[in-house]
């Protein structure tokens, strides 16, 4: 994941200076989609582990 972020940032910096080739633009788009999917999966996993607690429940279970 870290390598993808580094590459995404590298391609962004290059796009701001000299521009990207069509291949680099496609790579950038692919890496961004992978990154967003990883974030979504991480968030989904976190939300699935949330346990709701009823404040009126005196047993604490």
PDBQT receptor file of N, H, CA, C and O in Angstrom, charges set to zero:
ATOM      1  N   UNK A   1       0.833  -1.190   0.000  1.00  0.00    +0.000 N 
ATOM      2  CA  UNK A   1       0.000   0.000   0.000  1.00  0.00    +0.000 C 
ATOM      3  C   UNK A   1       0.875   1.251   0.000  1.00  0.00    +0.000 C 
ATOM      4  O   UNK A   1       0.580   2.224  -0.694  1.00  0.00    +0.000 OA
ATOM      5  N   UNK A   2       1.942   1.219   0.773  1.00  0.00    +0.000 N 
ATOM      6  H   UNK A   2       2.182   0.428   1.337  1.00  0.00    +0.000 HD
ATOM      7  CA  UNK A   2       2.814   2.387   0.865  1.00  0.00    +0.000 C 
ATOM      8  C   UNK A   2       3.469   2.697  -0.479  1.00  0.00    +0.000 C 
ATOM      9  O   UNK A   2       3.620   3.859  -0.855  1.00  0.00    +0.000 OA
ATOM     10  N   UNK A   3       3.855   1.644  -1.195  1.00  0.00    +0.000 N 
ATOM     11  H   UNK A   3       3.732   0.700  -0.889  1.00  0.00    +0.000 HD
ATOM     12  CA  UNK A   3       4.475   1.860  -2.502  1.00  0.00    +0.000 C 
ATOM     13  C   UNK A   3       3.488   2.490  -3.468  1.00  0.00    +0.000 C 
ATOM     14  O   UNK A   3       3.861   3.344  -4.271  1.00  0.00    +0.000 OA
ATOM     15  N   UNK A   4       2.216   2.069  -3.395  1.00  0.00    +0.000 N 
ATOM     16  H   UNK A   4       1.913   1.374  -2.742  1.00  0.00    +0.000 HD
ATOM     17  CA  UNK A   4       1.204   2.657  -4.266  1.00  0.00    +0.000 C 
ATOM     18  C   UNK A   4       1.028   4.139  -3.972  1.00  0.00    +0.000 C 
ATOM     19  O   UNK A   4       0.925   4.946  -4.896  1.00  0.00    +0.000 OA
ATOM     20  N   UNK A   5       0.992   4.502  -2.705  1.00  0.00    +0.000 N 
ATOM     21  H   UNK A   5       1.075   3.846  -1.954  1.00  0.00    +0.000 HD
ATOM     22  CA  UNK A   5       0.827   5.906  -2.327  1.00  0.00    +0.000 C 
ATOM     23  C   UNK A   5       2.019   6.718  -2.826  1.00  0.00    +0.000 C 
ATOM     24  O   UNK A   5       1.857   7.821  -3.348  1.00  0.00    +0.000 OA
ATOM     25  N   UNK A   6       3.206   6.166  -2.660  1.00  0.00    +0.000 N 
ATOM     26  H   UNK A   6       3.337   5.270  -2.236  1.00  0.00    +0.000 HD
ATOM     27  CA  UNK A   6       4.401   6.858  -3.142  1.00  0.00    +0.000 C 
ATOM     28  C   UNK A   6       4.338   7.063  -4.654  1.00  0.00    +0.000 C 
ATOM     29  O   UNK A   6       4.679   8.134  -5.156  1.00  0.00    +0.000 OA
ATOM     30  N   UNK A   7       3.905   6.038  -5.370  1.00  0.00    +0.000 N 
ATOM     31  H   UNK A   7       3.629   5.167  -4.962  1.00  0.00    +0.000 HD
ATOM     32  CA  UNK A   7       3.822   6.141  -6.837  1.00  0.00    +0.000 C 
ATOM     33  C   UNK A   7       2.728   7.120  -7.254  1.00  0.00    +0.000 C 
ATOM     34  O   UNK A   7       2.909   7.897  -8.192  1.00  0.00    +0.000 OA
ATOM     35  N   UNK A   8       1.586   7.081  -6.552  1.00  0.00    +0.000 N 
ATOM     36  H   UNK A   8       1.439   6.450  -5.790  1.00  0.00    +0.000 HD
ATOM     37  CA  UNK A   8       0.505   8.035  -6.835  1.00  0.00    +0.000 C 
ATOM     38  C   UNK A   8       1.027   9.459  -6.665  1.00  0.00    +0.000 C 
ATOM     39  O   UNK A   8       0.791  10.319  -7.513  1.00  0.00    +0.000 OA
ATOM     40  N   UNK A   9       1.729   9.698  -5.576  1.00  0.00    +0.000 N 
ATOM     41  H   UNK A   9       1.921   8.999  -4.888  1.00  0.00    +0.000 HD
ATOM     42  CA  UNK A   9       2.277  11.034  -5.315  1.00  0.00    +0.000 C 
ATOM     43  C   UNK A   9       3.324  11.423  -6.358  1.00  0.00    +0.000 C 
ATOM     44  O   UNK A   9       3.378  12.571  -6.800  1.00  0.00    +0.000 OA
ATOM     45  N   UNK A  10       4.146  10.462  -6.741  1.00  0.00    +0.000 N 
ATOM     46  H   UNK A  10       4.102   9.529  -6.382  1.00  0.00    +0.000 HD
ATOM     47  CA  UNK A  10       5.164  10.726  -7.755  1.00  0.00    +0.000 C 
ATOM     48  C   UNK A  10       4.508  11.119  -9.084  1.00  0.00    +0.000 C 
ATOM     49  O   UNK A  10       4.933  12.075  -9.732  1.00  0.00    +0.000 OA
ATOM     50  N   UNK A  11       3.478  10.380  -9.480  1.00  0.00    +0.000 N 
ATOM     51  H   UNK A  11       3.133   9.603  -8.953  1.00  0.00    +0.000 HD
ATOM     52  CA  UNK A  11       2.786  10.697 -10.728  1.00  0.00    +0.000 C 
ATOM     53  C   UNK A  11       2.078  12.048 -10.633  1.00  0.00    +0.000 C 
ATOM     54  O   UNK A  11       2.034  12.794 -11.611  1.00  0.00    +0.000 OA
ATOM     55  N   UNK A  12       1.526  12.364  -9.464  1.00  0.00    +0.000 N 
ATOM     56  H   UNK A  12       1.561  11.757  -8.670  1.00  0.00    +0.000 HD
ATOM     57  CA  UNK A  12       0.873  13.665  -9.297  1.00  0.00    +0.000 C 
ATOM     58  C   UNK A  12       1.883  14.797  -9.477  1.00  0.00    +0.000 C 
ATOM     59  O   UNK A  12       1.627  15.757 -10.203  1.00  0.00    +0.000 OA
ATOM     60  N   UNK A  13       3.026  14.675  -8.813  1.00  0.00    +0.000 N 
ATOM     61  H   UNK A  13       3.234  13.895  -8.223  1.00  0.00    +0.000 HD
ATOM     62  CA  UNK A  13       4.048  15.724  -8.924  1.00  0.00    +0.000 C 
ATOM     63  C   UNK A  13       4.515  15.879 -10.377  1.00  0.00    +0.000 C 
ATOM     64  O   UNK A  13       4.715  16.992 -10.862  1.00  0.00    +0.000 OA
ATOM     65  N   UNK A  14       4.681  14.755 -11.050  1.00  0.00    +0.000 N 
ATOM     66  H   UNK A  14       4.518  13.851 -10.656  1.00  0.00    +0.000 HD
ATOM     67  CA  UNK A  14       5.109  14.820 -12.452  1.00  0.00    +0.000 C 
ATOM     68  C   UNK A  14       4.034  15.476 -13.307  1.00  0.00    +0.000 C 
ATOM     69  O   UNK A  14       4.348  16.239 -14.220  1.00  0.00    +0.000 OA
ATOM     70  N   UNK A  15       2.762  15.182 -13.018  1.00  0.00    +0.000 N 
ATOM     71  H   UNK A  15       2.507  14.562 -12.276  1.00  0.00    +0.000 HD
ATOM     72  CA  UNK A  15       1.676  15.775 -13.812  1.00  0.00    +0.000 C 
ATOM     73  C   UNK A  15       1.630  17.288 -13.642  1.00  0.00    +0.000 C 
ATOM     74  O   UNK A  15       1.198  18.002 -14.548  1.00  0.00    +0.000 OA
ATOM     75  N   UNK A  16       2.070  17.779 -12.499  1.00  0.00    +0.000 N 
ATOM     76  H   UNK A  16       2.421  17.199 -11.763  1.00  0.00    +0.000 HD
ATOM     77  CA  UNK A  16       2.066  19.212 -12.239  1.00  0.00    +0.000 C 
ATOM     78  C   UNK A  16       3.247  19.929 -12.890  1.00  0.00    +0.000 C 
ATOM     79  O   UNK A  16       3.201  21.143 -13.086  1.00  0.00    +0.000 OA
ATOM     80  N   UNK A  17       4.301  19.189 -13.223  1.00  0.00    +0.000 N 
ATOM     81  H   UNK A  17       4.338  18.202 -13.063  1.00  0.00    +0.000 HD
ATOM     82  CA  UNK A  17       5.484  19.821 -13.804  1.00  0.00    +0.000 C 
ATOM     83  C   UNK A  17       5.571  19.594 -15.309  1.00  0.00    +0.000 C 
ATOM     84  O   UNK A  17       5.433  20.537 -16.088  1.00  0.00    +0.000 OA
ATOM     85  N   UNK A  18       5.799  18.353 -15.718  1.00  0.00    +0.000 N 
ATOM     86  H   UNK A  18       5.911  17.587 -15.085  1.00  0.00    +0.000 HD
ATOM     87  CA  UNK A  18       6.032  18.083 -17.143  1.00  0.00    +0.000 C 
ATOM     88  C   UNK A  18       4.876  17.376 -17.825  1.00  0.00    +0.000 C 
ATOM     89  O   UNK A  18       4.870  17.248 -19.050  1.00  0.00    +0.000 OA
ATOM     90  N   UNK A  19       3.913  16.921 -17.070  1.00  0.00    +0.000 N 
ATOM     91  H   UNK A  19       3.918  17.024 -16.075  1.00  0.00    +0.000 HD
ATOM     92  CA  UNK A  19       2.782  16.205 -17.657  1.00  0.00    +0.000 C 
ATOM     93  C   UNK A  19       3.027  14.705 -17.694  1.00  0.00    +0.000 C 
ATOM     94  O   UNK A  19       4.147  14.236 -17.491  1.00  0.00    +0.000 OA
ATOM     95  N   UNK A  20       1.962  13.969 -17.956  1.00  0.00    +0.000 N 
ATOM     96  H   UNK A  20       1.053  14.350 -18.121  1.00  0.00    +0.000 HD
ATOM     97  CA  UNK A  20       2.036  12.512 -17.975  1.00  0.00    +0.000 C 
ATOM     98  C   UNK A  20       1.778  11.979 -19.375  1.00  0.00    +0.000 C 
ATOM     99  O   UNK A  20       1.044  12.572 -20.166  1.00  0.00    +0.000 OA
ATOM    100  N   UNK A  21       2.401  10.847 -19.656  1.00  0.00    +0.000 N 
ATOM    101  H   UNK A  21       2.998  10.365 -19.014  1.00  0.00    +0.000 HD
ATOM    102  CA  UNK A  21       2.105  10.142 -20.898  1.00  0.00    +0.000 C 
ATOM    103  C   UNK A  21       0.749   9.451 -20.728  1.00  0.00    +0.000 C 
ATOM    104  O   UNK A  21       0.274   9.305 -19.602  1.00  0.00    +0.000 OA
ATOM    105  N   UNK A  22       0.132   9.032 -21.809  1.00  0.00    +0.000 N 
ATOM    106  H   UNK A  22       0.518   9.151 -22.724  1.00  0.00    +0.000 HD
ATOM    107  CA  UNK A  22      -1.138   8.299 -21.676  1.00  0.00    +0.000 C 
ATOM    108  C   UNK A  22      -1.007   7.046 -20.803  1.00  0.00    +0.000 C 
ATOM    109  O   UNK A  22      -1.927   6.703 -20.061  1.00  0.00    +0.000 OA
ATOM    110  N   UNK A  23       0.138   6.367 -20.897  1.00  0.00    +0.000 N 
ATOM    111  H   UNK A  23       0.885   6.644 -21.501  1.00  0.00    +0.000 HD
ATOM    112  CA  UNK A  23       0.357   5.176 -20.070  1.00  0.00    +0.000 C 
ATOM    113  C   UNK A  23       0.431   5.548 -18.591  1.00  0.00    +0.000 C 
ATOM    114  O   UNK A  23      -0.112   4.845 -17.738  1.00  0.00    +0.000 OA
ATOM    115  N   UNK A  24       1.100   6.646 -18.299  1.00  0.00    +0.000 N 
ATOM    116  H   UNK A  24       1.541   7.217 -18.991  1.00  0.00    +0.000 HD
ATOM    117  CA  UNK A  24       1.210   7.089 -16.908  1.00  0.00    +0.000 C 
ATOM    118  C   UNK A  24      -0.141   7.548 -16.370  1.00  0.00    +0.000 C 
ATOM    119  O   UNK A  24      -0.454   7.307 -15.204  1.00  0.00    +0.000 OA
ATOM    120  N   UNK A  25      -0.940   8.202 -17.200  1.00  0.00    +0.000 N 
ATOM    121  H   UNK A  25      -0.685   8.397 -18.147  1.00  0.00    +0.000 HD
ATOM    122  CA  UNK A  25      -2.280   8.607 -16.773  1.00  0.00    +0.000 C 
ATOM    123  C   UNK A  25      -3.124   7.389 -16.439  1.00  0.00    +0.000 C 
ATOM    124  O   UNK A  25      -3.854   7.385 -15.448  1.00  0.00    +0.000 OA
ATOM    125  N   UNK A  26      -3.024   6.349 -17.271  1.00  0.00    +0.000 N 
ATOM    126  H   UNK A  26      -2.431   6.352 -18.076  1.00  0.00    +0.000 HD
ATOM    127  CA  UNK A  26      -3.770   5.112 -17.021  1.00  0.00    +0.000 C 
ATOM    128  C   UNK A  26      -3.287   4.451 -15.734  1.00  0.00    +0.000 C 
ATOM    129  O   UNK A  26      -4.093   3.950 -14.950  1.00  0.00    +0.000 OA
ATOM    130  N   UNK A  27      -1.970   4.450 -15.517  1.00  0.00    +0.000 N 
ATOM    131  H   UNK A  27      -1.316   4.857 -16.155  1.00  0.00    +0.000 HD
ATOM    132  CA  UNK A  27      -1.412   3.879 -14.293  1.00  0.00    +0.000 C 
ATOM    133  C   UNK A  27      -1.896   4.661 -13.076  1.00  0.00    +0.000 C 
ATOM    134  O   UNK A  27      -2.273   4.073 -12.063  1.00  0.00    +0.000 OA
ATOM    135  N   UNK A  28      -1.883   5.979 -13.179  1.00  0.00    +0.000 N 
ATOM    136  H   UNK A  28      -1.576   6.457 -14.002  1.00  0.00    +0.000 HD
ATOM    137  CA  UNK A  28      -2.326   6.831 -12.078  1.00  0.00    +0.000 C 
ATOM    138  C   UNK A  28      -3.779   6.540 -11.732  1.00  0.00    +0.000 C 
ATOM    139  O   UNK A  28      -4.126   6.410 -10.558  1.00  0.00    +0.000 OA
ATOM    140  N   UNK A  29      -4.623   6.437 -12.745  1.00  0.00    +0.000 N 
ATOM    141  H   UNK A  29      -4.341   6.543 -13.698  1.00  0.00    +0.000 HD
ATOM    142  CA  UNK A  29      -6.041   6.151 -12.513  1.00  0.00    +0.000 C 
ATOM    143  C   UNK A  29      -6.218   4.782 -11.864  1.00  0.00    +0.000 C 
ATOM    144  O   UNK A  29      -7.010   4.628 -10.934  1.00  0.00    +0.000 OA
ATOM    145  N   UNK A  30      -5.480   3.793 -12.354  1.00  0.00    +0.000 N 
ATOM    146  H   UNK A  30      -4.837   3.919 -13.109  1.00  0.00    +0.000 HD
ATOM    147  CA  UNK A  30      -5.570   2.443 -11.795  1.00  0.00    +0.000 C 
ATOM    148  C   UNK A  30      -5.131   2.429 -10.326  1.00  0.00    +0.000 C 
ATOM    149  O   UNK A  30      -5.800   1.836  -9.480  1.00  0.00    +0.000 OA
ATOM    150  N   UNK A  31      -4.013   3.080 -10.032  1.00  0.00    +0.000 N 
ATOM    151  H   UNK A  31      -3.469   3.562 -10.719  1.00  0.00    +0.000 HD
ATOM    152  CA  UNK A  31      -3.508   3.113  -8.658  1.00  0.00    +0.000 C 
ATOM    153  C   UNK A  31      -4.471   3.847  -7.729  1.00  0.00    +0.000 C 
ATOM    154  O   UNK A  31      -4.670   3.430  -6.587  1.00  0.00    +0.000 OA
ATOM    155  N   UNK A  32      -5.063   4.927  -8.207  1.00  0.00    +0.000 N 
ATOM    156  H   UNK A  32      -4.901   5.266  -9.135  1.00  0.00    +0.000 HD
ATOM    157  CA  UNK A  32      -6.026   5.671  -7.391  1.00  0.00    +0.000 C 
ATOM    158  C   UNK A  32      -7.248   4.817  -7.083  1.00  0.00    +0.000 C 
ATOM    159  O   UNK A  32      -7.749   4.831  -5.958  1.00  0.00    +0.000 OA
ATOM    160  N   UNK A  33      -7.734   4.068  -8.083  1.00  0.00    +0.000 N 
ATOM    161  H   UNK A  33      -7.327   4.056  -8.996  1.00  0.00    +0.000 HD
ATOM    162  CA  UNK A  33      -8.891   3.194  -7.861  1.00  0.00    +0.000 C 
ATOM    163  C   UNK A  33      -8.564   2.103  -6.848  1.00  0.00    +0.000 C 
ATOM    164  O   UNK A  33      -9.379   1.794  -5.980  1.00  0.00    +0.000 OA
ATOM    165  N   UNK A  34      -7.365   1.517  -6.960  1.00  0.00    +0.000 N 
ATOM    166  H   UNK A  34      -6.703   1.768  -7.665  1.00  0.00    +0.000 HD
ATOM    167  CA  UNK A  34      -6.941   0.503  -5.989  1.00  0.00    +0.000 C 
ATOM    168  C   UNK A  34      -6.882   1.094  -4.582  1.00  0.00    +0.000 C 
ATOM    169  O   UNK A  34      -7.328   0.473  -3.617  1.00  0.00    +0.000 OA
ATOM    170  N   UNK A  35      -6.331   2.291  -4.478  1.00  0.00    +0.000 N 
ATOM    171  H   UNK A  35      -5.969   2.796  -5.262  1.00  0.00    +0.000 HD
ATOM    172  CA  UNK A  35      -6.194   2.953  -3.183  1.00  0.00    +0.000 C 
ATOM    173  C   UNK A  35      -7.564   3.231  -2.567  1.00  0.00    +0.000 C 
ATOM    174  O   UNK A  35      -7.781   2.961  -1.385  1.00  0.00    +0.000 OA
ATOM    175  N   UNK A  36      -8.475   3.763  -3.353  1.00  0.00    +0.000 N 
ATOM    176  H   UNK A  36      -8.299   3.982  -4.312  1.00  0.00    +0.000 HD
ATOM    177  CA  UNK A  36      -9.818   4.064  -2.852  1.00  0.00    +0.000 C 
ATOM    178  C   UNK A  36     -10.525   2.786  -2.425  1.00  0.00    +0.000 C 
ATOM    179  O   UNK A  36     -11.218   2.776  -1.407  1.00  0.00    +0.000 OA
ATOM    180  N   UNK A  37     -10.361   1.700  -3.191  1.00  0.00    +0.000 N 
ATOM    181  H   UNK A  37      -9.798   1.708  -4.018  1.00  0.00    +0.000 HD
ATOM    182  CA  UNK A  37     -10.990   0.430  -2.828  1.00  0.00    +0.000 C 
ATOM    183  C   UNK A  37     -10.420  -0.090  -1.510  1.00  0.00    +0.000 C 
ATOM    184  O   UNK A  37     -11.165  -0.615  -0.682  1.00  0.00    +0.000 OA
ATOM    185  N   UNK A  38      -9.126   0.048  -1.309  1.00  0.00    +0.000 N 
ATOM    186  H   UNK A  38      -8.521   0.474  -1.981  1.00  0.00    +0.000 HD
ATOM    187  CA  UNK A  38      -8.505  -0.388  -0.057  1.00  0.00    +0.000 C 
ATOM    188  C   UNK A  38      -9.044   0.419   1.121  1.00  0.00    +0.000 C 
ATOM    189  O   UNK A  38      -9.305  -0.143   2.184  1.00  0.00    +0.000 OA
ATOM    190  N   UNK A  39      -9.211   1.716   0.948  1.00  0.00    +0.000 N 
ATOM    191  H   UNK A  39      -8.998   2.173   0.084  1.00  0.00    +0.000 HD
ATOM    192  CA  UNK A  39      -9.768   2.563   2.007  1.00  0.00    +0.000 C 
ATOM    193  C   UNK A  39     -11.198   2.135   2.315  1.00  0.00    +0.000 C 
ATOM    194  O   UNK A  39     -11.574   2.027   3.483  1.00  0.00    +0.000 OA
ATOM    195  N   UNK A  40     -11.992   1.893   1.287  1.00  0.00    +0.000 N 
ATOM    196  H   UNK A  40     -11.687   1.981   0.339  1.00  0.00    +0.000 HD
ATOM    197  CA  UNK A  40     -13.377   1.453   1.490  1.00  0.00    +0.000 C 
ATOM    198  C   UNK A  40     -13.428   0.123   2.239  1.00  0.00    +0.000 C 
ATOM    199  O   UNK A  40     -14.227  -0.046   3.160  1.00  0.00    +0.000 OA
ATOM    200  N   UNK A  41     -12.569  -0.823   1.840  1.00  0.00    +0.000 N 
ATOM    201  H   UNK A  41     -11.920  -0.686   1.091  1.00  0.00    +0.000 HD
ATOM    202  CA  UNK A  41     -12.543  -2.122   2.510  1.00  0.00    +0.000 C 
ATOM    203  C   UNK A  41     -12.148  -1.974   3.970  1.00  0.00    +0.000 C 
ATOM    204  O   UNK A  41     -12.714  -2.633   4.843  1.00  0.00    +0.000 OA
ATOM    205  N   UNK A  42     -11.181  -1.116   4.232  1.00  0.00    +0.000 N 
ATOM    206  H   UNK A  42     -10.721  -0.581   3.523  1.00  0.00    +0.000 HD
ATOM    207  CA  UNK A  42     -10.737  -0.873   5.599  1.00  0.00    +0.000 C 
ATOM    208  C   UNK A  42     -11.871  -0.274   6.429  1.00  0.00    +0.000 C 
ATOM    209  O   UNK A  42     -12.117  -0.711   7.554  1.00  0.00    +0.000 OA
ATOM    210  N   UNK A  43     -12.551   0.712   5.883  1.00  0.00    +0.000 N 
ATOM    211  H   UNK A  43     -12.352   1.067   4.969  1.00  0.00    +0.000 HD
ATOM    212  CA  UNK A  43     -13.664   1.347   6.585  1.00  0.00    +0.000 C 
ATOM    213  C   UNK A  43     -14.789   0.351   6.825  1.00  0.00    +0.000 C 
ATOM    214  O   UNK A  43     -15.352   0.294   7.918  1.00  0.00    +0.000 OA
ATOM    215  N   UNK A  44     -15.117  -0.435   5.804  1.00  0.00    +0.000 N 
ATOM    216  H   UNK A  44     -14.660  -0.389   4.915  1.00  0.00    +0.000 HD
ATOM    217  CA  UNK A  44     -16.177  -1.434   5.928  1.00  0.00    +0.000 C 
ATOM    218  C   UNK A  44     -15.839  -2.432   7.046  1.00  0.00    +0.000 C 
ATOM    219  O   UNK A  44     -16.699  -2.779   7.855  1.00  0.00    +0.000 OA
ATOM    220  N   UNK A  45     -14.585  -2.887   7.082  1.00  0.00    +0.000 N 
ATOM    221  H   UNK A  45     -13.886  -2.605   6.424  1.00  0.00    +0.000 HD
ATOM    222  CA  UNK A  45     -14.155  -3.816   8.128  1.00  0.00    +0.000 C 
ATOM    223  C   UNK A  45     -14.269  -3.202   9.507  1.00  0.00    +0.000 C 
ATOM    224  O   UNK A  45     -14.690  -3.864  10.455  1.00  0.00    +0.000 OA
ATOM    225  N   UNK A  46     -13.897  -1.942   9.621  1.00  0.00    +0.000 N 
ATOM    226  H   UNK A  46     -13.556  -1.403   8.851  1.00  0.00    +0.000 HD
ATOM    227  CA  UNK A  46     -14.006  -1.247  10.906  1.00  0.00    +0.000 C 
ATOM    228  C   UNK A  46     -15.460  -1.123  11.329  1.00  0.00    +0.000 C 
ATOM    229  O   UNK A  46     -15.795  -1.378  12.486  1.00  0.00    +0.000 OA
ATOM    230  N   UNK A  47     -16.319  -0.737  10.409  1.00  0.00    +0.000 N 
ATOM    231  H   UNK A  47     -16.047  -0.529   9.469  1.00  0.00    +0.000 HD
ATOM    232  CA  UNK A  47     -17.735  -0.566  10.737  1.00  0.00    +0.000 C 
ATOM    233  C   UNK A  47     -18.398  -1.892  11.098  1.00  0.00    +0.000 C 
ATOM    234  O   UNK A  47     -19.302  -1.925  11.934  1.00  0.00    +0.000 OA
ATOM    235  N   UNK A  48     -17.960  -2.978  10.480  1.00  0.00    +0.000 N 
ATOM    236  H   UNK A  48     -17.226  -2.952   9.801  1.00  0.00    +0.000 HD
ATOM    237  CA  UNK A  48     -18.542  -4.282  10.781  1.00  0.00    +0.000 C 
ATOM    238  C   UNK A  48     -18.172  -4.767  12.174  1.00  0.00    +0.000 C 
ATOM    239  O   UNK A  48     -18.876  -5.605  12.737  1.00  0.00    +0.000 OA
ATOM    240  N   UNK A  49     -17.091  -4.261  12.740  1.00  0.00    +0.000 N 
ATOM    241  H   UNK A  49     -16.519  -3.580  12.282  1.00  0.00    +0.000 HD
ATOM    242  CA  UNK A  49     -16.664  -4.670  14.079  1.00  0.00    +0.000 C 
ATOM    243  C   UNK A  49     -17.252  -3.806  15.188  1.00  0.00    +0.000 C 
ATOM    244  O   UNK A  49     -17.032  -4.078  16.368  1.00  0.00    +0.000 OA
ATOM    245  N   UNK A  50     -17.987  -2.782  14.825  1.00  0.00    +0.000 N 
ATOM    246  H   UNK A  50     -18.166  -2.560  13.866  1.00  0.00    +0.000 HD
ATOM    247  CA  UNK A  50     -18.574  -1.907  15.835  1.00  0.00    +0.000 C 
ATOM    248  C   UNK A  50     -19.682  -2.648  16.564  1.00  0.00    +0.000 C 
ATOM    249  O   UNK A  50     -20.543  -3.275  15.947  1.00  0.00    +0.000 OA
ATOM    250  N   UNK A  51     -19.642  -2.566  17.879  1.00  0.00    +0.000 N 
ATOM    251  H   UNK A  51     -18.942  -2.057  18.380  1.00  0.00    +0.000 HD
ATOM    252  CA  UNK A  51     -20.672  -3.186  18.701  1.00  0.00    +0.000 C 
ATOM    253  C   UNK A  51     -21.466  -2.062  19.351  1.00  0.00    +0.000 C 
ATOM    254  O   UNK A  51     -20.917  -1.230  20.073  1.00  0.00    +0.000 OA
ATOM    255  N   UNK A  52     -22.762  -2.054  19.084  1.00  0.00    +0.000 N 
ATOM    256  H   UNK A  52     -23.208  -2.731  18.498  1.00  0.00    +0.000 HD
ATOM    257  CA  UNK A  52     -23.625  -1.046  19.670  1.00  0.00    +0.000 C 
ATOM    258  C   UNK A  52     -23.993  -1.466  21.082  1.00  0.00    +0.000 C 
ATOM    259  O   UNK A  52     -24.319  -2.627  21.330  1.00  0.00    +0.000 OA
ATOM    260  N   UNK A  53     -23.938  -0.519  21.998  1.00  0.00    +0.000 N 
ATOM    261  H   UNK A  53     -23.672   0.423  21.796  1.00  0.00    +0.000 HD
ATOM    262  CA  UNK A  53     -24.217  -0.795  23.400  1.00  0.00    +0.000 C 
ATOM    263  C   UNK A  53     -25.458  -0.014  23.794  1.00  0.00    +0.000 C 
ATOM    264  O   UNK A  53     -25.565   1.186  23.542  1.00  0.00    +0.000 OA
ATOM    265  N   UNK A  54     -26.390  -0.716  24.416  1.00  0.00    +0.000 N 
ATOM    266  H   UNK A  54     -26.303  -1.691  24.621  1.00  0.00    +0.000 HD
ATOM    267  CA  UNK A  54     -27.620  -0.092  24.891  1.00  0.00    +0.000 C 
ATOM    268  C   UNK A  54     -27.338   0.530  26.256  1.00  0.00    +0.000 C 
ATOM    269  O   UNK A  54     -27.038  -0.200  27.201  1.00  0.00    +0.000 OA
ATOM    270  N   UNK A  55     -27.422   1.855  26.392  1.00  0.00    +0.000 N 
ATOM    271  H   UNK A  55     -27.665   2.448  25.624  1.00  0.00    +0.000 HD
ATOM    272  CA  UNK A  55     -27.118   2.496  27.675  1.00  0.00    +0.000 C 
ATOM    273  C   UNK A  55     -28.107   2.099  28.773  1.00  0.00    +0.000 C 
ATOM    274  O   UNK A  55     -27.795   2.240  29.956  1.00  0.00    +0.000 OA
ATOM    275  N   UNK A  56     -29.276   1.612  28.411  1.00  0.00    +0.000 N 
ATOM    276  H   UNK A  56     -29.529   1.496  27.451  1.00  0.00    +0.000 HD
ATOM    277  CA  UNK A  56     -30.259   1.196  29.409  1.00  0.00    +0.000 C 
ATOM    278  C   UNK A  56     -30.030  -0.228  29.887  1.00  0.00    +0.000 C 
ATOM    279  O   UNK A  56     -30.698  -0.679  30.818  1.00  0.00    +0.000 OA
ATOM    280  N   UNK A  57     -29.103  -0.938  29.272  1.00  0.00    +0.000 N 
ATOM    281  H   UNK A  57     -28.561  -0.571  28.516  1.00  0.00    +0.000 HD
ATOM    282  CA  UNK A  57     -28.825  -2.320  29.642  1.00  0.00    +0.000 C 
ATOM    283  C   UNK A  57     -27.931  -2.331  30.876  1.00  0.00    +0.000 C 
ATOM    284  O   UNK A  57     -26.782  -1.896  30.811  1.00  0.00    +0.000 OA
ATOM    285  N   UNK A  58     -28.441  -2.816  31.984  1.00  0.00    +0.000 N 
ATOM    286  H   UNK A  58     -29.375  -3.169  32.037  1.00  0.00    +0.000 HD
ATOM    287  CA  UNK A  58     -27.703  -2.816  33.249  1.00  0.00    +0.000 C 
ATOM    288  C   UNK A  58     -26.738  -3.991  33.355  1.00  0.00    +0.000 C 
ATOM    289  O   UNK A  58     -25.851  -3.973  34.209  1.00  0.00    +0.000 OA
ATOM    290  N   UNK A  59     -26.884  -5.013  32.512  1.00  0.00    +0.000 N 
ATOM    291  H   UNK A  59     -27.603  -5.028  31.818  1.00  0.00    +0.000 HD
ATOM    292  CA  UNK A  59     -26.022  -6.190  32.590  1.00  0.00    +0.000 C 
ATOM    293  C   UNK A  59     -24.645  -5.926  31.985  1.00  0.00    +0.000 C 
ATOM    294  O   UNK A  59     -23.676  -6.604  32.325  1.00  0.00    +0.000 OA
ATOM    295  N   UNK A  60     -24.560  -4.976  31.118  1.00  0.00    +0.000 N 
ATOM    296  H   UNK A  60     -25.347  -4.426  30.841  1.00  0.00    +0.000 HD
ATOM    297  CA  UNK A  60     -23.290  -4.641  30.496  1.00  0.00    +0.000 C 
ATOM    298  C   UNK A  60     -22.861  -5.644  29.440  1.00  0.00    +0.000 C 
ATOM    299  O   UNK A  60     -21.719  -5.600  28.982  1.00  0.00    +0.000 OA
ATOM    300  N   UNK A  61     -23.736  -6.534  29.049  1.00  0.00    +0.000 N 
ATOM    301  H   UNK A  61     -24.664  -6.569  29.421  1.00  0.00    +0.000 HD
ATOM    302  CA  UNK A  61     -23.372  -7.562  28.066  1.00  0.00    +0.000 C 
ATOM    303  C   UNK A  61     -23.725  -7.146  26.670  1.00  0.00    +0.000 C 
ATOM    304  O   UNK A  61     -23.486  -7.895  25.723  1.00  0.00    +0.000 OA
TER     305      UNK A  61
